[in-house]
Each structure stands twice: as structure tokens, then as C-alpha cells.
Amino acid sequence: MFYIVKRDGNRTAYEMLLEEMRKDPNRAYRSRYLARNLGIESQEIGEELAKMRDYGIATRSGKSWYLSE
């Protein structure tokens, strides 16, 4: 399961990431872009994206990430 690290108010890094990706679900996202926009370290974004991939929420193609929903 996802570990809880509170960020922006009461939202976790996972919630912030999912919210950002849901703004345009057909878009390809790069982890660097997400890290810069959300103000979260790239390594943590990468870990969260990997967890999302493991649970079938996101897929990866090359260096880009997509929502699977």
C-alpha cells in the first residue's frame, strides 16, 4: 500500500500526483515535470509512480507515464 507523507495541507504526495494527472488523463507525463509542478522530489515522484504502476493505476512507455483509468 502507499505510505502516507502529508504534503500540501492534508493531501499526500500520491493524492497530489493523481489529481495533477487527472487534469488531462490522455496526456503523457514526465516525472521531472510532475516533481517540478508539485514541489516534490523526483525520487519520491518516481516511487509513487512505480506504486501506481504496480496497482494498475498508471502505465509507463519510455520515459512517459499515463493514467490507466
C-alpha positions as CSV (number, residue, x, y, z in Angstrom):
1,M,0.0,0.0,0.0
2,F,1.0,3.6,-0.3
3,Y,2.9,5.2,2.6
4,I,1.4,8.4,3.9
5,V,3.5,11.5,3.8
6,K,1.4,14.6,4.3
7,R,2.2,17.4,1.9
8,D,0.1,20.4,0.8
9,G,-2.3,20.7,3.7
10,N,-3.8,17.3,4.3
11,R,-3.0,15.8,0.8
12,T,-0.5,13.1,0.4
13,A,2.1,13.0,-2.4
14,Y,0.0,10.3,-4.1
15,E,-3.2,12.4,-3.9
16,M,-1.4,15.4,-5.4
17,L,0.1,13.3,-8.2
18,L,-3.2,11.6,-9.1
19,E,-5.0,15.0,-9.1
20,E,-2.5,16.5,-11.4
21,M,-2.6,13.6,-13.8
22,R,-6.4,13.5,-13.8
23,K,-6.5,17.1,-15.2
24,D,-5.6,15.7,-18.6
25,P,-5.8,11.9,-18.5
26,N,-4.8,11.4,-22.1
27,R,-1.5,13.3,-21.7
28,A,1.9,11.8,-21.3
29,Y,3.6,12.9,-18.1
30,R,7.3,13.0,-17.3
31,S,8.3,12.5,-13.6
32,R,10.6,15.6,-13.7
33,Y,7.6,17.8,-14.9
34,L,5.4,16.4,-12.1
35,A,8.1,16.8,-9.5
36,R,8.7,20.5,-10.5
37,N,5.0,21.3,-10.7
38,L,4.1,19.6,-7.4
39,G,7.2,20.7,-5.5
40,I,8.1,17.1,-4.5
41,E,11.5,15.4,-5.0
42,S,11.9,13.4,-8.3
43,Q,12.8,10.3,-6.4
44,E,9.6,10.4,-4.4
45,I,7.5,11.0,-7.5
46,G,9.3,8.0,-9.1
47,E,8.5,5.8,-6.2
48,E,4.8,6.9,-6.2
49,L,4.5,6.4,-10.0
50,A,6.0,2.9,-9.6
51,K,3.4,2.0,-6.9
52,M,0.7,3.4,-9.2
53,R,2.0,1.1,-12.0
54,D,2.1,-1.9,-9.6
55,Y,-1.6,-1.3,-8.7
56,G,-2.6,-0.7,-12.4
57,I,-3.4,3.0,-12.0
58,A,-0.6,4.2,-14.3
59,T,1.4,2.8,-17.2
60,R,4.8,3.7,-18.5
61,S,6.0,4.0,-22.0
62,G,9.6,5.0,-22.4
63,K,10.1,8.0,-20.1
64,S,6.4,9.0,-20.1
65,W,3.7,8.0,-17.7
66,Y,-0.1,7.7,-18.5
67,L,-3.2,7.1,-16.4
68,S,-4.7,3.6,-16.9
69,E,-8.1,4.5,-15.6
